[in-house]
């Protein structure tokens, strides 16, 4: 009977560690698992305490791409009620300007990333009355 206590202790501690790890992997905003976001990770930036995480999805059936940005605040809360827009400059200098739609804890818009080369992505977000700007580049190979 006494030999079972160390085994039970190890199992209990293991369960507790697993539960805590799972809790911190979940986005507090919407219960989404951040480790399994769809698409290709493009960039992560922090602007005025807000975290911007960008992903690119390719819809082959529609022959288009979907640019997504997850915006989370200091406490991990989602910013679903706010506005976000993209300006994407392609490798040939062409510009695409699009307001996003809120979806699944993120903001997204259909964009054309068909050409290979360097893209510049500019983001303007209005969050709680504050205007936030972000810019990064990404190369499609």
Phi, psi and omega in degrees: 000319182292328181289341180285331183299316177297322179294315179296323178295315179297316179296317179297315178295319178299317178298316181298316179297318179297317181296317180294318179298317179296318180301316183283344176278348182266134177293122182295341182289313187224011180072019180271145178276108183295340181282351183234039177288142182287154174094185180264128178291129181254314189194156173221132181219153174242123179234120179048040177087359178255134180266125177249116178243122186254139177223149179239124177253144178245119177259095183295326181294332178257358181053046179216168176244160179230117179268126182239143172228129173262124180245118179235143181272190184303325183262010180084006183285147179283157180244048186298329186276003185258176184247142179221138177227152179243146165232115182247126177254121183279176182297335180266005179091355180292146183244140174235125180240128186209135169277145183267168171246142175283133180201133174048046177077013181218180175239137182213159178207147174287129181222159180260113175239037185286324184281144176280145179137192185271127177249140173251124180249121176247136181235136172239125179236138173249109185235117180057035180084352179266138175267125179241136181238142178219150180211137174206166177242153179212139181255126173269124182256000000 
